[in-house]
Each structure stands twice: as structure tokens, then as C-alpha cells.
């Protein structure tokens, strides 16, 4: 179903209350809590996601262009390519299919 939604064959979920930020917080609380990487992942979320408009974006409005704008913002701020790729991976692994690697 997700693949069909990414390809525009099925409608995307339209609940505006479920945002990118809500998804990432849910992932942190559900899968990262108690792990050895918890502090690092929470810091990454706090530093690079919480301060941007992306976190308030409903999941249905996420597009490859919006994700690329988010990643380019951090590239222009001087974040290393490896760090930008970690941000991309954080989004991609959480089911945001618009976040395909280059």
C-alpha cells in the first residue's frame, strides 16, 4: 500500500494531526527509548528537526521536494554530507517514502 501511495496509485492518509514531528517522536519513544543510541538520536531530532517547519508538516503533505529543501538547508548551513545522509536515513527509515537517497 505504501508503495502504491508513493507512486500516486492510492490516496495518501489525510489526517493532518499526524505530522512528521509526531512520527519521529513516536519512533523515538517506541523504538529508540532505552537503546544505546537514544541520546544521539534524540539530540539529532532536537538539533535538526525541531527547529524547522518540516516537523509541523502533515505526513500527507510530505514530498520529495520538501524533504530535499530540508536537507539542502542543512547542507547550506555547513553540515557535512555524512551528517545530512543520516538525516535522510532517519526520515527514510521511518516510512517517509519521499526521502530516497541519491
Secondary structure, DSSP 8 states (H G I E B T S, - for coil): -HHHHHTTSS-----TTSBHHHHHHHHIIIIITTSTTHHHHHHHIIIIITTSGGGGSBGGG--HHHHHHHHHHHHHTT--HHHHHHHHHHHHTTT-TT----
